[in-house]
Amino acid sequence: MGGTHVVAAFDQNGAGIFIEDISRHCAIDKLIGTCIKEGIAISENVLVTSSRQTHALMIPP
């Protein structure tokens, strides 16, 4: 009965990676890990999420 959060990273050509998880924090972490494992330059992609984002997720420590 619950929902999931979806995050995606899209490059300039519109190619994307989609990750789904019950936690928005974990979904973003999984997306970043997948990009690193597949050699995808995170700085050259746009992050899209289905959930609201907190200050802690948007500002690096």
SVG drawing of the C-alpha trace seen along z (x, -y; Angstrom):
<svg xmlns="http://www.w3.org/2000/svg" viewBox="-2 -23 36 25">
<polyline fill="none" stroke="black" stroke-width="0.4" points="0.0,0.0 3.0,-2.2 4.8,-4.0 8.3,-4.1 10.5,-7.0 12.0,-7.1 15.2,-8.9 16.7,-9.1 19.8,-10.6 19.6,-11.8 22.5,-12.7 22.4,-15.3 21.1,-12.7 18.1,-11.8 19.5,-8.4 18.6,-7.7 19.1,-5.4 16.1,-4.8 16.3,-3.6 13.4,-2.9 13.4,-2.4 11.1,-3.0 13.5,-5.6 14.3,-8.7 17.8,-8.8 18.5,-5.2 17.2,-5.8 19.6,-8.7 22.5,-6.7 21.8,-3.7 21.7,-6.0 25.0,-7.6 26.5,-4.1 25.2,-2.8 26.6,-5.8 30.0,-5.2 30.0,-1.4 29.0,-2.1 31.5,-4.9 28.8,-7.5 30.0,-11.1 27.5,-12.4 28.5,-16.0 27.3,-15.6 23.8,-14.3 20.6,-15.8 19.1,-14.3 15.3,-14.0 13.3,-12.7 9.7,-11.9 9.9,-13.2 10.5,-16.4 14.1,-16.9 15.3,-18.1 18.1,-20.6 20.4,-17.7 20.1,-16.0 20.8,-19.0 23.7,-20.7 27.0,-18.7 28.4,-18.3"/>
</svg>
